[in-house]
Amino acid sequence: MVSPCGKKLRIEKLWKDPVEQALKDAILIEDYPEHGRPLPDCLLLGFIETDPVHVVAAIDETFDRIVIITVYRPDIKRWENDWKRRKK
């Protein structure tokens, strides 16, 4: 059985290994406060070859792990050409 997250990754045509590679050089573009969230999280920008991907990840310092919340391909209608800033 494929998890809901796995289904979304398949729809987006994103695969585990390339996403993991993209995370190795990802940069922080938004930091989300812990208010109302179980863990502090952030939005990261990485690239699979030349294609941008956004990853929302939570930092669990207690258990020394990073939890991936979602991975998606940013939409040019919503993001500037650098993929770091939302359009106004």
N, CA, C and O atoms as a Maestro MAE file, in Angstrom:
{
 s_m_m2io_version
 :::
 2.0.0
}

f_m_ct {
 s_m_title
 :::
 protein
 m_atom[352] {
  # First column is atom index #
  i_m_mmod_type
  r_m_x_coord
  r_m_y_coord
  r_m_z_coord
  i_m_residue_number
  s_m_chain_name
  s_m_pdb_residue_name
  s_m_pdb_atom_name
  i_m_atomic_number
  :::
  1 25 0.847 -1.180 0.000 1 A "MET " " N  " 7
  2 3 0.000 0.000 0.000 1 A "MET " " CA " 6
  3 2 0.889 1.240 0.000 1 A "MET " " C  " 6
  4 15 1.863 1.312 0.750 1 A "MET " " O  " 8
  5 25 0.556 2.199 -0.831 2 A "VAL " " N  " 7
  6 3 1.333 3.437 -0.941 2 A "VAL " " CA " 6
  7 2 0.704 4.486 -0.034 2 A "VAL " " C  " 6
  8 15 -0.513 4.672 -0.035 2 A "VAL " " O  " 8
  9 25 1.545 5.172 0.742 3 A "SER " " N  " 7
  10 3 1.046 6.204 1.644 3 A "SER " " CA " 6
  11 2 0.518 7.390 0.839 3 A "SER " " C  " 6
  12 15 0.867 7.536 -0.333 3 A "SER " " O  " 8
  13 25 -0.331 8.255 1.452 4 A "PRO " " N  " 7
  14 3 -0.800 9.462 0.756 4 A "PRO " " CA " 6
  15 2 0.368 10.312 0.267 4 A "PRO " " C  " 6
  16 15 0.308 10.885 -0.821 4 A "PRO " " O  " 8
  17 25 1.431 10.394 1.069 5 A "CYS " " N  " 7
  18 3 2.614 11.157 0.669 5 A "CYS " " CA " 6
  19 2 3.253 10.518 -0.562 5 A "CYS " " C  " 6
  20 15 3.644 11.221 -1.494 5 A "CYS " " O  " 8
  21 25 3.357 9.218 -0.570 6 A "GLY " " N  " 7
  22 3 3.930 8.514 -1.710 6 A "GLY " " CA " 6
  23 2 3.118 8.730 -2.975 6 A "GLY " " C  " 6
  24 15 3.684 8.866 -4.060 6 A "GLY " " O  " 8
  25 25 1.794 8.763 -2.848 7 A "LYS " " N  " 7
  26 3 0.928 9.010 -4.003 7 A "LYS " " CA " 6
  27 2 1.172 10.407 -4.558 7 A "LYS " " C  " 6
  28 15 1.256 10.591 -5.772 7 A "LYS " " O  " 8
  29 25 1.289 11.399 -3.663 8 A "LYS " " N  " 7
  30 3 1.524 12.774 -4.105 8 A "LYS " " CA " 6
  31 2 2.867 12.870 -4.823 8 A "LYS " " C  " 6
  32 15 2.974 13.544 -5.848 8 A "LYS " " O  " 8
  33 25 3.885 12.205 -4.297 9 A "LEU " " N  " 7
  34 3 5.190 12.225 -4.949 9 A "LEU " " CA " 6
  35 2 5.108 11.608 -6.341 9 A "LEU " " C  " 6
  36 15 5.750 12.097 -7.271 9 A "LEU " " O  " 8
  37 25 4.337 10.556 -6.491 10 A "ARG " " N  " 7
  38 3 4.187 9.925 -7.812 10 A "ARG " " CA " 6
  39 2 3.460 10.857 -8.769 10 A "ARG " " C  " 6
  40 15 3.840 10.966 -9.935 10 A "ARG " " O  " 8
  41 25 2.416 11.530 -8.287 11 A "ILE " " N  " 7
  42 3 1.686 12.482 -9.137 11 A "ILE " " CA " 6
  43 2 2.622 13.589 -9.606 11 A "ILE " " C  " 6
  44 15 2.579 13.996 -10.767 11 A "ILE " " O  " 8
  45 25 3.467 14.075 -8.697 12 A "GLU " " N  " 7
  46 3 4.421 15.141 -9.014 12 A "GLU " " CA " 6
  47 2 5.636 14.598 -9.780 12 A "GLU " " C  " 6
  48 15 6.506 15.363 -10.195 12 A "GLU " " O  " 8
  49 25 5.688 13.280 -9.963 13 A "LYS " " N  " 7
  50 3 6.833 12.614 -10.604 13 A "LYS " " CA " 6
  51 2 8.140 12.932 -9.871 13 A "LYS " " C  " 6
  52 15 9.155 13.267 -10.481 13 A "LYS " " O  " 8
  53 25 8.076 12.815 -8.558 14 A "LEU " " N  " 7
  54 3 9.241 12.992 -7.699 14 A "LEU " " CA " 6
  55 2 9.545 11.654 -7.042 14 A "LEU " " C  " 6
  56 15 8.642 10.966 -6.566 14 A "LEU " " O  " 8
  57 25 10.824 11.291 -7.019 15 A "TRP " " N  " 7
  58 3 11.230 10.008 -6.475 15 A "TRP " " CA " 6
  59 2 12.175 10.218 -5.304 15 A "TRP " " C  " 6
  60 15 12.863 11.236 -5.226 15 A "TRP " " O  " 8
  61 25 12.208 9.272 -4.413 16 A "LYS " " N  " 7
  62 3 12.947 9.361 -3.155 16 A "LYS " " CA " 6
  63 2 14.412 9.747 -3.337 16 A "LYS " " C  " 6
  64 15 14.870 10.715 -2.730 16 A "LYS " " O  " 8
  65 25 15.147 9.018 -4.154 17 A "ASP " " N  " 7
  66 3 16.585 9.280 -4.287 17 A "ASP " " CA " 6
  67 2 16.890 10.680 -4.820 17 A "ASP " " C  " 6
  68 15 17.740 11.363 -4.247 17 A "ASP " " O  " 8
  69 25 16.233 11.141 -5.894 18 A "PRO " " N  " 7
  70 3 16.510 12.508 -6.356 18 A "PRO " " CA " 6
  71 2 16.121 13.575 -5.331 18 A "PRO " " C  " 6
  72 15 16.799 14.596 -5.213 18 A "PRO " " O  " 8
  73 25 15.033 13.346 -4.591 19 A "VAL " " N  " 7
  74 3 14.641 14.305 -3.552 19 A "VAL " " CA " 6
  75 2 15.701 14.346 -2.452 19 A "VAL " " C  " 6
  76 15 16.070 15.425 -1.988 19 A "VAL " " O  " 8
  77 25 16.187 13.192 -2.037 20 A "GLU " " N  " 7
  78 3 17.255 13.155 -1.025 20 A "GLU " " CA " 6
  79 2 18.499 13.894 -1.520 20 A "GLU " " C  " 6
  80 15 19.129 14.625 -0.756 20 A "GLU " " O  " 8
  81 25 18.854 13.710 -2.786 21 A "GLN " " N  " 7
  82 3 20.006 14.421 -3.356 21 A "GLN " " CA " 6
  83 2 19.757 15.923 -3.342 21 A "GLN " " C  " 6
  84 15 20.651 16.696 -2.998 21 A "GLN " " O  " 8
  85 25 18.553 16.340 -3.712 22 A "ALA " " N  " 7
  86 3 18.209 17.770 -3.732 22 A "ALA " " CA " 6
  87 2 18.328 18.380 -2.342 22 A "ALA " " C  " 6
  88 15 18.706 19.544 -2.205 22 A "ALA " " O  " 8
  89 25 18.008 17.609 -1.316 23 A "LEU " " N  " 7
  90 3 18.080 18.114 0.054 23 A "LEU " " CA " 6
  91 2 19.510 18.351 0.522 23 A "LEU " " C  " 6
  92 15 19.745 19.174 1.407 23 A "LEU " " O  " 8
  93 25 20.453 17.646 -0.056 24 A "LYS " " N  " 7
  94 3 21.846 17.796 0.368 24 A "LYS " " CA " 6
  95 2 22.374 19.205 0.137 24 A "LYS " " C  " 6
  96 15 23.201 19.693 0.908 24 A "LYS " " O  " 8
  97 25 21.904 19.861 -0.919 25 A "ASP " " N  " 7
  98 3 22.353 21.222 -1.231 25 A "ASP " " CA " 6
  99 2 21.234 22.246 -1.087 25 A "ASP " " C  " 6
  100 15 21.370 23.377 -1.552 25 A "ASP " " O  " 8
  101 25 20.143 21.867 -0.457 26 A "ALA " " N  " 7
  102 3 18.991 22.764 -0.325 26 A "ALA " " CA " 6
  103 2 19.338 23.979 0.531 26 A "ALA " " C  " 6
  104 15 20.205 23.933 1.403 26 A "ALA " " O  " 8
  105 25 18.621 25.072 0.245 27 A "ILE " " N  " 7
  106 3 18.794 26.296 1.031 27 A "ILE " " CA " 6
  107 2 17.482 26.641 1.725 27 A "ILE " " C  " 6
  108 15 16.398 26.339 1.226 27 A "ILE " " O  " 8
  109 25 17.601 27.266 2.860 28 A "LEU " " N  " 7
  110 3 16.442 27.708 3.635 28 A "LEU " " CA " 6
  111 2 15.864 28.953 2.977 28 A "LEU " " C  " 6
  112 15 16.585 29.924 2.750 28 A "LEU " " O  " 8
  113 25 14.557 28.933 2.667 29 A "ILE " " N  " 7
  114 3 13.944 30.139 2.105 29 A "ILE " " CA " 6
  115 2 12.862 30.726 3.009 29 A "ILE " " C  " 6
  116 15 12.547 31.911 2.898 29 A "ILE " " O  " 8
  117 25 12.296 29.928 3.890 30 A "GLU " " N  " 7
  118 3 11.333 30.434 4.871 30 A "GLU " " CA " 6
  119 2 11.465 29.621 6.147 30 A "GLU " " C  " 6
  120 15 11.619 28.400 6.114 30 A "GLU " " O  " 8
  121 25 11.402 30.316 7.263 31 A "ASP " " N  " 7
  122 3 11.480 29.662 8.567 31 A "ASP " " CA " 6
  123 2 10.143 29.891 9.254 31 A "ASP " " C  " 6
  124 15 9.714 31.037 9.394 31 A "ASP " " O  " 8
  125 25 9.486 28.843 9.678 32 A "TYR " " N  " 7
  126 3 8.166 28.955 10.291 32 A "TYR " " CA " 6
  127 2 8.286 28.830 11.809 32 A "TYR " " C  " 6
  128 15 8.959 27.932 12.316 32 A "TYR " " O  " 8
  129 25 7.629 29.736 12.523 33 A "PRO " " N  " 7
  130 3 7.699 29.671 13.990 33 A "PRO " " CA " 6
  131 2 6.996 28.428 14.530 33 A "PRO " " C  " 6
  132 15 6.166 27.811 13.861 33 A "PRO " " O  " 8
  133 25 7.353 28.093 15.740 34 A "GLU " " N  " 7
  134 3 6.804 26.904 16.393 34 A "GLU " " CA " 6
  135 2 5.363 27.119 16.860 34 A "GLU " " C  " 6
  136 15 4.678 26.157 17.209 34 A "GLU " " O  " 8
  137 25 4.902 28.356 16.870 35 A "HIS " " N  " 7
  138 3 3.562 28.669 17.388 35 A "HIS " " CA " 6
  139 2 2.479 27.844 16.684 35 A "HIS " " C  " 6
  140 15 2.298 27.946 15.470 35 A "HIS " " O  " 8
  141 25 1.776 27.039 17.450 36 A "GLY " " N  " 7
  142 3 0.680 26.241 16.918 36 A "GLY " " CA " 6
  143 2 1.125 25.022 16.122 36 A "GLY " " C  " 6
  144 15 0.305 24.363 15.483 36 A "GLY " " O  " 8
  145 25 2.397 24.724 16.158 37 A "ARG " " N  " 7
  146 3 2.915 23.558 15.433 37 A "ARG " " CA " 6
  147 2 3.628 22.652 16.430 37 A "ARG " " C  " 6
  148 15 4.204 23.134 17.405 37 A "ARG " " O  " 8
  149 25 3.593 21.355 16.194 38 A "PRO " " N  " 7
  150 3 4.265 20.450 17.141 38 A "PRO " " CA " 6
  151 2 5.788 20.584 17.105 38 A "PRO " " C  " 6
  152 15 6.451 20.343 18.114 38 A "PRO " " O  " 8
  153 25 6.348 20.964 15.955 39 A "LEU " " N  " 7
  154 3 7.799 21.121 15.804 39 A "LEU " " CA " 6
  155 2 8.068 22.364 14.961 39 A "LEU " " C  " 6
  156 15 7.246 22.734 14.123 39 A "LEU " " O  " 8
  157 25 9.212 23.009 15.175 40 A "PRO " " N  " 7
  158 3 9.562 24.110 14.269 40 A "PRO " " CA " 6
  159 2 9.825 23.532 12.877 40 A "PRO " " C  " 6
  160 15 10.411 22.458 12.745 40 A "PRO " " O  " 8
  161 25 9.389 24.253 11.839 41 A "ASP " " N  " 7
  162 3 9.634 23.758 10.499 41 A "ASP " " CA " 6
  163 2 10.050 24.880 9.562 41 A "ASP " " C  " 6
  164 15 10.066 26.051 9.939 41 A "ASP " " O  " 8
  165 25 10.382 24.506 8.344 42 A "CYS " " N  " 7
  166 3 10.911 25.473 7.399 42 A "CYS " " CA " 6
  167 2 10.630 25.018 5.976 42 A "CYS " " C  " 6
  168 15 10.279 23.865 5.724 42 A "CYS " " O  " 8
  169 25 10.797 25.963 5.049 43 A "LEU " " N  " 7
  170 3 10.666 25.673 3.628 43 A "LEU " " CA " 6
  171 2 12.052 25.726 3.011 43 A "LEU " " C  " 6
  172 15 12.779 26.705 3.171 43 A "LEU " " O  " 8
  173 25 12.407 24.666 2.305 44 A "LEU " " N  " 7
  174 3 13.716 24.550 1.678 44 A "LEU " " CA " 6
  175 2 13.564 24.526 0.162 44 A "LEU " " C  " 6
  176 15 12.556 24.051 -0.363 44 A "LEU " " O  " 8
  177 25 14.563 25.037 -0.528 45 A "LEU " " N  " 7
  178 3 14.614 24.984 -1.981 45 A "LEU " " CA " 6
  179 2 15.787 24.114 -2.394 45 A "LEU " " C  " 6
  180 15 16.928 24.353 -2.000 45 A "LEU " " O  " 8
  181 25 15.488 23.108 -3.187 46 A "GLY " " N  " 7
  182 3 16.525 22.251 -3.743 46 A "GLY " " CA " 6
  183 2 16.269 22.072 -5.228 46 A "GLY " " C  " 6
  184 15 15.264 22.545 -5.758 46 A "GLY " " O  " 8
  185 25 17.174 21.395 -5.887 47 A "PHE " " N  " 7
  186 3 17.027 21.171 -7.325 47 A "PHE " " CA " 6
  187 2 17.272 19.712 -7.649 47 A "PHE " " C  " 6
  188 15 18.186 19.081 -7.117 47 A "PHE " " O  " 8
  189 25 16.433 19.187 -8.538 48 A "ILE " " N  " 7
  190 3 16.640 17.874 -9.126 48 A "ILE " " CA " 6
  191 2 17.057 18.182 -10.554 48 A "ILE " " C  " 6
  192 15 16.247 18.579 -11.391 48 A "ILE " " O  " 8
  193 25 18.340 17.987 -10.804 49 A "GLU " " N  " 7
  194 3 18.971 18.466 -12.029 49 A "GLU " " CA " 6
  195 2 18.745 19.971 -12.076 49 A "GLU " " C  " 6
  196 15 19.290 20.681 -11.232 49 A "GLU " " O  " 8
  197 25 17.967 20.494 -13.022 50 A "THR " " N  " 7
  198 3 17.720 21.942 -13.058 50 A "THR " " CA " 6
  199 2 16.317 22.300 -12.592 50 A "THR " " C  " 6
  200 15 15.940 23.471 -12.611 50 A "THR " " O  " 8
  201 25 15.540 21.304 -12.174 51 A "ASP " " N  " 7
  202 3 14.152 21.540 -11.758 51 A "ASP " " CA " 6
  203 2 14.067 21.844 -10.270 51 A "ASP " " C  " 6
  204 15 14.588 21.084 -9.454 51 A "ASP " " O  " 8
  205 25 13.406 22.963 -9.901 52 A "PRO " " N  " 7
  206 3 13.281 23.307 -8.489 52 A "PRO " " CA " 6
  207 2 12.275 22.412 -7.772 52 A "PRO " " C  " 6
  208 15 11.278 21.986 -8.354 52 A "PRO " " O  " 8
  209 25 12.552 22.138 -6.512 53 A "VAL " " N  " 7
  210 3 11.599 21.459 -5.636 53 A "VAL " " CA " 6
  211 2 11.596 22.193 -4.298 53 A "VAL " " C  " 6
  212 15 12.631 22.655 -3.819 53 A "VAL " " O  " 8
  213 25 10.422 22.285 -3.717 54 A "HIS " " N  " 7
  214 3 10.273 22.841 -2.374 54 A "HIS " " CA " 6
  215 2 10.013 21.684 -1.422 54 A "HIS " " C  " 6
  216 15 9.264 20.756 -1.730 54 A "HIS " " O  " 8
  217 25 10.644 21.760 -0.268 55 A "VAL " " N  " 7
  218 3 10.473 20.750 0.767 55 A "VAL " " CA " 6
  219 2 10.131 21.466 2.066 55 A "VAL " " C  " 6
  220 15 10.867 22.348 2.508 55 A "VAL " " O  " 8
  221 25 9.018 21.086 2.671 56 A "VAL " " N  " 7
  222 3 8.701 21.575 4.012 56 A "VAL " " CA " 6
  223 2 9.176 20.489 4.963 56 A "VAL " " C  " 6
  224 15 8.756 19.335 4.876 56 A "VAL " " O  " 8
  225 25 10.061 20.883 5.874 57 A "ALA " " N  " 7
  226 3 10.662 19.927 6.804 57 A "ALA " " CA " 6
  227 2 10.558 20.435 8.232 57 A "ALA " " C  " 6
  228 15 10.690 21.633 8.481 57 A "ALA " " O  " 8
  229 25 10.321 19.533 9.161 58 A "ALA " " N  " 7
  230 3 10.275 19.858 10.584 58 A "ALA " " CA " 6
  231 2 11.549 19.339 11.242 58 A "ALA " " C  " 6
  232 15 12.075 18.288 10.875 58 A "ALA " " O  " 8
  233 25 12.030 20.095 12.218 59 A "ILE " " N  " 7
  234 3 13.255 19.733 12.927 59 A "ILE " " CA " 6
  235 2 12.881 19.194 14.306 59 A "ILE " " C  " 6
  236 15 12.329 19.917 15.136 59 A "ILE " " O  " 8
  237 25 13.184 17.928 14.538 60 A "ASP " " N  " 7
  238 3 12.901 17.288 15.820 60 A "ASP " " CA " 6
  239 2 14.236 17.095 16.550 60 A "ASP " " C  " 6
  240 15 14.886 16.058 16.419 60 A "ASP " " O  " 8
  241 25 14.625 18.106 17.316 61 A "GLU " " N  " 7
  242 3 15.918 18.056 18.010 61 A "GLU " " CA " 6
  243 2 15.939 17.001 19.112 61 A "GLU " " C  " 6
  244 15 16.992 16.432 19.401 61 A "GLU " " O  " 8
  245 25 14.791 16.736 19.728 62 A "THR " " N  " 7
  246 3 14.722 15.737 20.794 62 A "THR " " CA " 6
  247 2 15.207 14.374 20.316 62 A "THR " " C  " 6
  248 15 15.963 13.698 21.014 62 A "THR " " O  " 8
  249 25 14.773 13.975 19.134 63 A "PHE " " N  " 7
  250 3 15.139 12.667 18.586 63 A "PHE " " CA " 6
  251 2 16.182 12.771 17.475 63 A "PHE " " C  " 6
  252 15 16.454 11.792 16.780 63 A "PHE " " O  " 8
  253 25 16.770 13.973 17.307 64 A "ASP " " N  " 7
  254 3 17.834 14.205 16.329 64 A "ASP " " CA " 6
  255 2 17.436 13.700 14.942 64 A "ASP " " C  " 6
  256 15 18.108 12.855 14.351 64 A "ASP " " O  " 8
  257 25 16.306 14.252 14.433 65 A "ARG " " N  " 7
  258 3 15.848 13.844 13.111 65 A "ARG " " CA " 6
  259 2 15.172 15.002 12.397 65 A "ARG " " C  " 6
  260 15 14.772 15.993 13.010 65 A "ARG " " O  " 8
  261 25 15.057 14.851 11.104 66 A "ILE " " N  " 7
  262 3 14.323 15.796 10.260 66 A "ILE " " CA " 6
  263 2 13.133 15.046 9.699 66 A "ILE " " C  " 6
  264 15 13.278 13.937 9.184 66 A "ILE " " O  " 8
  265 25 11.961 15.643 9.796 67 A "VAL " " N  " 7
  266 3 10.734 15.022 9.313 67 A "VAL " " CA " 6
  267 2 10.287 15.790 8.064 67 A "VAL " " C  " 6
  268 15 10.074 17.001 8.120 67 A "VAL " " O  " 8
  269 25 10.149 15.093 6.953 68 A "ILE " " N  " 7
  270 3 9.681 15.713 5.723 68 A "ILE " " CA " 6
  271 2 8.158 15.786 5.781 68 A "ILE " " C  " 6
  272 15 7.480 14.766 5.909 68 A "ILE " " O  " 8
  273 25 7.635 17.000 5.687 69 A "ILE " " N  " 7
  274 3 6.179 17.208 5.718 69 A "ILE " " CA " 6
  275 2 5.604 17.051 4.311 69 A "ILE " " C  " 6
  276 15 4.642 16.310 4.105 69 A "ILE " " O  " 8
  277 25 6.196 17.750 3.352 70 A "THR " " N  " 7
  278 3 5.742 17.649 1.968 70 A "THR " " CA " 6
  279 2 6.866 18.047 1.021 70 A "THR " " C  " 6
  280 15 7.797 18.761 1.391 70 A "THR " " O  " 8
  281 25 6.751 17.570 -0.199 71 A "VAL " " N  " 7
  282 3 7.677 17.908 -1.277 71 A "VAL " " CA " 6
  283 2 6.814 18.228 -2.494 71 A "VAL " " C  " 6
  284 15 5.877 17.495 -2.810 71 A "VAL " " O  " 8
  285 25 7.137 19.331 -3.175 72 A "TYR " " N  " 7
  286 3 6.362 19.680 -4.365 72 A "TYR " " CA " 6
  287 2 7.191 20.512 -5.323 72 A "TYR " " C  " 6
  288 15 8.217 21.083 -4.953 72 A "TYR " " O  " 8
  289 25 6.732 20.567 -6.548 73 A "ARG " " N  " 7
  290 3 7.337 21.428 -7.556 73 A "ARG " " CA " 6
  291 2 6.650 22.789 -7.469 73 A "ARG " " C  " 6
  292 15 5.434 22.866 -7.643 73 A "ARG " " O  " 8
  293 25 7.388 23.855 -7.205 74 A "PRO " " N  " 7
  294 3 6.750 25.173 -7.089 74 A "PRO " " CA " 6
  295 2 6.173 25.631 -8.425 74 A "PRO " " C  " 6
  296 15 6.731 25.348 -9.485 74 A "PRO " " O  " 8
  297 25 5.067 26.330 -8.361 75 A "ASP " " N  " 7
  298 3 4.348 26.818 -9.537 75 A "ASP " " CA " 6
  299 2 4.855 28.213 -9.888 75 A "ASP " " C  " 6
  300 15 4.900 29.088 -9.024 75 A "ASP " " O  " 8
  301 25 5.231 28.428 -11.130 76 A "ILE " " N  " 7
  302 3 5.738 29.728 -11.577 76 A "ILE " " CA " 6
  303 2 4.681 30.826 -11.413 76 A "ILE " " C  " 6
  304 15 5.028 32.005 -11.346 76 A "ILE " " O  " 8
  305 25 3.415 30.458 -11.350 77 A "LYS " " N  " 7
  306 3 2.354 31.449 -11.138 77 A "LYS " " CA " 6
  307 2 2.393 32.013 -9.721 77 A "LYS " " C  " 6
  308 15 1.916 33.122 -9.478 77 A "LYS " " O  " 8
  309 25 2.959 31.254 -8.789 78 A "ARG " " N  " 7
  310 3 2.978 31.669 -7.379 78 A "ARG " " CA " 6
  311 2 4.353 32.104 -6.887 78 A "ARG " " C  " 6
  312 15 4.462 32.765 -5.854 78 A "ARG " " O  " 8
  313 25 5.409 31.735 -7.624 79 A "TRP " " N  " 7
  314 3 6.772 31.989 -7.167 79 A "TRP " " CA " 6
  315 2 7.553 32.784 -8.199 79 A "TRP " " C  " 6
  316 15 7.361 32.623 -9.404 79 A "TRP " " O  " 8
  317 25 8.439 33.648 -7.708 80 A "GLU " " N  " 7
  318 3 9.333 34.407 -8.587 80 A "GLU " " CA " 6
  319 2 10.281 33.441 -9.282 80 A "GLU " " C  " 6
  320 15 10.379 32.277 -8.894 80 A "GLU " " O  " 8
  321 25 10.979 33.920 -10.309 81 A "ASN " " N  " 7
  322 3 11.867 33.066 -11.111 81 A "ASN " " CA " 6
  323 2 13.004 32.442 -10.321 81 A "ASN " " C  " 6
  324 15 13.569 31.436 -10.749 81 A "ASN " " O  " 8
  325 25 13.354 33.024 -9.166 82 A "ASP " " N  " 7
  326 3 14.427 32.439 -8.356 82 A "ASP " " CA " 6
  327 2 13.913 31.332 -7.442 82 A "ASP " " C  " 6
  328 15 14.701 30.665 -6.772 82 A "ASP " " O  " 8
  329 25 12.598 31.133 -7.411 83 A "TRP " " N  " 7
  330 3 11.910 30.106 -6.622 83 A "TRP " " CA " 6
  331 2 12.021 30.327 -5.118 83 A "TRP " " C  " 6
  332 15 11.650 29.455 -4.332 83 A "TRP " " O  " 8
  333 25 12.529 31.493 -4.713 84 A "LYS " " N  " 7
  334 3 12.742 31.794 -3.292 84 A "LYS " " CA " 6
  335 2 11.693 32.745 -2.727 84 A "LYS " " C  " 6
  336 15 11.500 32.807 -1.513 84 A "LYS " " O  " 8
  337 25 11.020 33.480 -3.598 85 A "ARG " " N  " 7
  338 3 10.085 34.504 -3.134 85 A "ARG " " CA " 6
  339 2 8.715 34.292 -3.774 85 A "ARG " " C  " 6
  340 15 8.596 34.028 -4.971 85 A "ARG " " O  " 8
  341 25 7.688 34.418 -2.935 86 A "ARG " " N  " 7
  342 3 6.323 34.322 -3.444 86 A "ARG " " CA " 6
  343 2 5.995 35.589 -4.222 86 A "ARG " " C  " 6
  344 15 6.446 36.678 -3.868 86 A "ARG " " O  " 8
  345 25 5.210 35.441 -5.278 87 A "LYS " " N  " 7
  346 3 4.759 36.615 -6.028 87 A "LYS " " CA " 6
  347 2 3.728 37.365 -5.206 87 A "LYS " " C  " 6
  348 15 2.973 36.773 -4.435 87 A "LYS " " O  " 8
  349 25 3.710 38.649 -5.382 88 A "LYS " " N  " 7
  350 3 2.755 39.496 -4.627 88 A "LYS " " CA " 6
  351 2 1.472 39.680 -5.385 88 A "LYS " " C  " 6
  352 15 0.563 40.357 -4.905 88 A "LYS " " O  " 8
  :::
 }
 m_bond[351] {
  # First column is bond index #
  i_m_from
  i_m_to
  i_m_order
  :::
  1 1 2 1
  2 2 3 1
  3 3 4 2
  4 3 5 1
  5 5 6 1
  6 6 7 1
  7 7 8 2
  8 7 9 1
  9 9 10 1
  10 10 11 1
  11 11 12 2
  12 11 13 1
  13 13 14 1
  14 14 15 1
  15 15 16 2
  16 15 17 1
  17 17 18 1
  18 18 19 1
  19 19 20 2
  20 19 21 1
  21 21 22 1
  22 22 23 1
  23 23 24 2
  24 23 25 1
  25 25 26 1
  26 26 27 1
  27 27 28 2
  28 27 29 1
  29 29 30 1
  30 30 31 1
  31 31 32 2
  32 31 33 1
  33 33 34 1
  34 34 35 1
  35 35 36 2
  36 35 37 1
  37 37 38 1
  38 38 39 1
  39 39 40 2
  40 39 41 1
  41 41 42 1
  42 42 43 1
  43 43 44 2
  44 43 45 1
  45 45 46 1
  46 46 47 1
  47 47 48 2
  48 47 49 1
  49 49 50 1
  50 50 51 1
  51 51 52 2
  52 51 53 1
  53 53 54 1
  54 54 55 1
  55 55 56 2
  56 55 57 1
  57 57 58 1
  58 58 59 1
  59 59 60 2
  60 59 61 1
  61 61 62 1
  62 62 63 1
  63 63 64 2
  64 63 65 1
  65 65 66 1
  66 66 67 1
  67 67 68 2
  68 67 69 1
  69 69 70 1
  70 70 71 1
  71 71 72 2
  72 71 73 1
  73 73 74 1
  74 74 75 1
  75 75 76 2
  76 75 77 1
  77 77 78 1
  78 78 79 1
  79 79 80 2
  80 79 81 1
  81 81 82 1
  82 82 83 1
  83 83 84 2
  84 83 85 1
  85 85 86 1
  86 86 87 1
  87 87 88 2
  88 87 89 1
  89 89 90 1
  90 90 91 1
  91 91 92 2
  92 91 93 1
  93 93 94 1
  94 94 95 1
  95 95 96 2
  96 95 97 1
  97 97 98 1
  98 98 99 1
  99 99 100 2
  100 99 101 1
  101 101 102 1
  102 102 103 1
  103 103 104 2
  104 103 105 1
  105 105 106 1
  106 106 107 1
  107 107 108 2
  108 107 109 1
  109 109 110 1
  110 110 111 1
  111 111 112 2
  112 111 113 1
  113 113 114 1
  114 114 115 1
  115 115 116 2
  116 115 117 1
  117 117 118 1
  118 118 119 1
  119 119 120 2
  120 119 121 1
  121 121 122 1
  122 122 123 1
  123 123 124 2
  124 123 125 1
  125 125 126 1
  126 126 127 1
  127 127 128 2
  128 127 129 1
  129 129 130 1
  130 130 131 1
  131 131 132 2
  132 131 133 1
  133 133 134 1
  134 134 135 1
  135 135 136 2
  136 135 137 1
  137 137 138 1
  138 138 139 1
  139 139 140 2
  140 139 141 1
  141 141 142 1
  142 142 143 1
  143 143 144 2
  144 143 145 1
  145 145 146 1
  146 146 147 1
  147 147 148 2
  148 147 149 1
  149 149 150 1
  150 150 151 1
  151 151 152 2
  152 151 153 1
  153 153 154 1
  154 154 155 1
  155 155 156 2
  156 155 157 1
  157 157 158 1
  158 158 159 1
  159 159 160 2
  160 159 161 1
  161 161 162 1
  162 162 163 1
  163 163 164 2
  164 163 165 1
  165 165 166 1
  166 166 167 1
  167 167 168 2
  168 167 169 1
  169 169 170 1
  170 170 171 1
  171 171 172 2
  172 171 173 1
  173 173 174 1
  174 174 175 1
  175 175 176 2
  176 175 177 1
  177 177 178 1
  178 178 179 1
  179 179 180 2
  180 179 181 1
  181 181 182 1
  182 182 183 1
  183 183 184 2
  184 183 185 1
  185 185 186 1
  186 186 187 1
  187 187 188 2
  188 187 189 1
  189 189 190 1
  190 190 191 1
  191 191 192 2
  192 191 193 1
  193 193 194 1
  194 194 195 1
  195 195 196 2
  196 195 197 1
  197 197 198 1
  198 198 199 1
  199 199 200 2
  200 199 201 1
  201 201 202 1
  202 202 203 1
  203 203 204 2
  204 203 205 1
  205 205 206 1
  206 206 207 1
  207 207 208 2
  208 207 209 1
  209 209 210 1
  210 210 211 1
  211 211 212 2
  212 211 213 1
  213 213 214 1
  214 214 215 1
  215 215 216 2
  216 215 217 1
  217 217 218 1
  218 218 219 1
  219 219 220 2
  220 219 221 1
  221 221 222 1
  222 222 223 1
  223 223 224 2
  224 223 225 1
  225 225 226 1
  226 226 227 1
  227 227 228 2
  228 227 229 1
  229 229 230 1
  230 230 231 1
  231 231 232 2
  232 231 233 1
  233 233 234 1
  234 234 235 1
  235 235 236 2
  236 235 237 1
  237 237 238 1
  238 238 239 1
  239 239 240 2
  240 239 241 1
  241 241 242 1
  242 242 243 1
  243 243 244 2
  244 243 245 1
  245 245 246 1
  246 246 247 1
  247 247 248 2
  248 247 249 1
  249 249 250 1
  250 250 251 1
  251 251 252 2
  252 251 253 1
  253 253 254 1
  254 254 255 1
  255 255 256 2
  256 255 257 1
  257 257 258 1
  258 258 259 1
  259 259 260 2
  260 259 261 1
  261 261 262 1
  262 262 263 1
  263 263 264 2
  264 263 265 1
  265 265 266 1
  266 266 267 1
  267 267 268 2
  268 267 269 1
  269 269 270 1
  270 270 271 1
  271 271 272 2
  272 271 273 1
  273 273 274 1
  274 274 275 1
  275 275 276 2
  276 275 277 1
  277 277 278 1
  278 278 279 1
  279 279 280 2
  280 279 281 1
  281 281 282 1
  282 282 283 1
  283 283 284 2
  284 283 285 1
  285 285 286 1
  286 286 287 1
  287 287 288 2
  288 287 289 1
  289 289 290 1
  290 290 291 1
  291 291 292 2
  292 291 293 1
  293 293 294 1
  294 294 295 1
  295 295 296 2
  296 295 297 1
  297 297 298 1
  298 298 299 1
  299 299 300 2
  300 299 301 1
  301 301 302 1
  302 302 303 1
  303 303 304 2
  304 303 305 1
  305 305 306 1
  306 306 307 1
  307 307 308 2
  308 307 309 1
  309 309 310 1
  310 310 311 1
  311 311 312 2
  312 311 313 1
  313 313 314 1
  314 314 315 1
  315 315 316 2
  316 315 317 1
  317 317 318 1
  318 318 319 1
  319 319 320 2
  320 319 321 1
  321 321 322 1
  322 322 323 1
  323 323 324 2
  324 323 325 1
  325 325 326 1
  326 326 327 1
  327 327 328 2
  328 327 329 1
  329 329 330 1
  330 330 331 1
  331 331 332 2
  332 331 333 1
  333 333 334 1
  334 334 335 1
  335 335 336 2
  336 335 337 1
  337 337 338 1
  338 338 339 1
  339 339 340 2
  340 339 341 1
  341 341 342 1
  342 342 343 1
  343 343 344 2
  344 343 345 1
  345 345 346 1
  346 346 347 1
  347 347 348 2
  348 347 349 1
  349 349 350 1
  350 350 351 1
  351 351 352 2
  :::
 }
}
